[in-house]
């Protein structure tokens, strides 16, 4: 389990509790929240492409909050379902990729190959982390962790946007994602080896 998941997530969940209550009491469907979060992240990614950093930060941050809220609303409203979980996981992959694709195109348009490379390495690292978890669970291995999971990627990206340190943020995300992918591969191999020992 990552540092943010272990130490900060409980505080974050308490802080968004009023939002969860507000949306639940008004009957907002969690799937609508999921799609609304994706729309905000899409708009934030467009703002990122045009280097509108403050609007990008606000839109991406709001989208990330909605992404964290949808599951809690589903549980509180009794609307959690297998399809909702499937939709959420699928939308998460699009939400994760949009900012990196936007930055890749931005840097390519400016003739900055290193920025483009970092954008797509960050994308590859992010997908490696999510894929290894999904594949591990398909093999019956649950609870694989990692030092740099989804929460860390989003915090790093948002900090990079806010502080105008995007290349550094992309480098950290790329290295953290690739490192966590390797870590999870090792953990899954260890679990499978024990199973057949």
N, C-alpha and C positions, 0 to 999 in steps of 0.2 A: 504494500500500500504506500502511496506517495505521501510526502509531507503535507500537502494541501488537503488531500483526502482524509488524512489522519487528524491533523491539528486544526485546520481552518474550516473544513466543511461543516462541522456541527454548529459553529458560530454563524456561518453563512446561511444555513438552513433556518436558524432562529430569526435571522434578520429579514429573510424574505417571507416569513410566516404571515405577516399582514397582507401581502400580495396574494398569497395562496388562499387565505380566507376570503379576501375581496372577490377574487375570480370564482371561487367555489360557490359562494353565496349568490352570485349572479348567474349561475348556471352556464358559465363559459366552458365549452367542451375542450378537454385537454388536447385533442387532435388539432383543434383550431389554434390553440396556443403554440403547438409545435410548428405549424405552418406559418403562423405570425412571426415566430422567432426566425425562421428561415428567410422570410421576406425582409425583416429588419437587417439581417446579416447580408443579404443580397444588396440592399441599399447602402449599407456601410462599406461593402466591397467596392461599389461604384464610386463612392466618395473617396475611398482610398486610392483608386485609380487616378482620380483627378487631384490627388494630394490635398484634399480637404480634411486635414487630420483631426480637428476637433469634432466636426460632424461624423467622421468615420468612427472615432472613438466612442461617441455617444450611441450611435446606431449599432455598432458591433457589441458594445457593452449591454445595451438593452436586449439585443437578440440573444446574447449568452445568458442573461437572467431569465428570459422566457424559456430558454432551453432547459434551465435548471428547475423551473417552476412547473412545467407540464406534468411531470411524473407525480409531484406532490399533490397537484390538483386532482389528478386521476385517482390517487389513493383516497384522498379526503372525500371526493364525490362518489366513490364506489364505481368509477367508470374505467378502472384499469382493465385492460384486455390484452390478449396476445397480439391482436392486430395493432393496437396502440403502441405496444412495445416495439413491434416490427417497424411501424412507421417512424417512431422516434429514432431508432437506430439508423434507419435509412437516411432520414433527413439530417441526422448528425454528420454523416459522411459528406453531404453537400455543404453543410454549414462549415465544416472543417476546411474544405477545399477552396471555397469561394475567395476568401481573402488572399490566399497564396497565389491562386490563378490570376487574380486582379493585379497583385504586385508583380508577378512574372511578366504580364503584358505591359505594365507601366515601365518597368526597367528595360524591357526589350524595345519599347518605343523610344526610350531615351538613349539607346545604344549602350547600355550598361550590362555587359554579359555576366559580370559577377553577381549583380543583384538578381538577374534572371535565374542564374544557377542556384543561388541561395533560396530563392522562392520555391523552386521545384524540388530541391533537396528537403526543404521543410515539409513540402507536401508529401513526398515519398516517406519521410520519417513518420509523419502523422498517420498515414495509411498503414505503415508497418505495425505501429502500436495497436491500432484498432483491429487489424486483420489477425494478428497473432492471438489476441484475446478471443475473437470470434471462433477461430479455428481450434484453439485450445478447448473451448467449451463444447464444440462439436465432437471433440475426442473424449469428452467427459472429464476434462481437467478444469476445475473452477478455482477462482481466487488468485489467478496469476496477477502479480502486481507490477511494480516498476517505479523507478525514481522520477520519471517524467511522463505523467499521464495527461489526459485531456485537460484537466483543470490547470495544470502547469503551463501547457501550451497556450491556453487562452489568456492567462495572466501575463505571460511573457509577451504575447502579441499586443495586447492592449497597452502594456507599459511601453513597448517600443513605439507604438503609434502616438501615445500621449507625450512621450519625451522626445519624439522625432529621432529615435534610434532604431529604425526599422531594420537596417542590415544586421546590426548586432543581435536584435531579437530573432531574426531569421536564422542566424548562425547557431544561436543557443537552441532554438526549436529543432533545427536539423540534427545537431549533435545529440540533443536529449532524446529525440524520437528514435534515431538509429541505435543509440545506446540501450534504450528501453526495449526495442525490438529484439536485440541480441540477448538481453537479460531474460526476456520472456521465452525465447527459444530455448535457452539453457534450462529454465524452470520446467517447461513442458517436457523436455527430454528427461530430466531428473524424475518427474512424476511417472512418466511412461516406463522408464527403466525399473523403478521400484515396483510398478504394477506387475511386471513380468519376471521379477526376480524370484 
